[in-house]
Amino acid sequence: MDFRTEMQKLEKIVNDMKDENIDINEALKLYDDGIKSYEFCKKVLEEAEQKIEVLNEKGETECPDKNTTDLKQ
């Protein structure tokens, strides 16, 4: 799982759920999948926010190496 992929899944789920003809069972499955993607993205963003706060507390102004794989899970 990675953040970008999960965000794309969320966007597709939202669009699919806008369909007025969607079957209730499919809507429930999409909702469940959406919650899982949301929780993953929320966790990644919270971890990134914590890292930024630590860097700000240390007075570091440079961005971490963008090749770092910490945010890819």
N, C-alpha and C positions, 0 to 999 in steps of 0.2 A: 504494500500500500504506500502511496505517496500523496502528498497534499494536492498537487495539481490534478491527479487522476480522480481523487475523491470529490474535489470541487466540480469537476466536469460531470461526474455521476449525479451530484446534487442538482446541477442545472438541468440535466436530462430528466431527472425524476420530477422536478417542479413542472417542466413543460409537459411531460406525460400525464401528470395528475390534473392538468388543466382541461384535458379532454373530457367533455361531458358524457361521452359514451363509454367511459372506462368501466370495466367490470369491478364490482366491489372487492372481490378477492384479489384482483390485480392491484387495486388501489391500496389495499392493506399490505400487500407484499412490498410495493413501492415505498409506502410509508415506513415500514420496518427497515428497508434498505437505506432510506434517507436518514433515519435516526442514527444508524451505524456510521454512515459517512459523516454526518454532522458531528458526532461525538469524536471521531478521529480528527477531523479538522480543528475542532475546538481545542483538543489536547495539544496539537501541534502549535497552534497559535498561542496558547497559554505558555508553553515551554519557550517559545521564541520571545514572548513578552518578558518572561523571567530572565532570560539571558541578556536582553537589552537593559533591563533594570540593573543587573549586576554590572554590566559594562559601564553604565552611567554612574553608578556608585563609585566605581574604581577610577572614574574620570577618563576612561578610554574613549576616544572619539572615532577611531578607525573602525570600519566595518570588518567583521570576521571574514576570512577567506570564503568567497562565494562558491568555491569548490568543496566546501565542507559538506559532509553527508549527514550531519547530525539531524537535520530536519527531514531527511528522507527516511521513511520507515517502511 
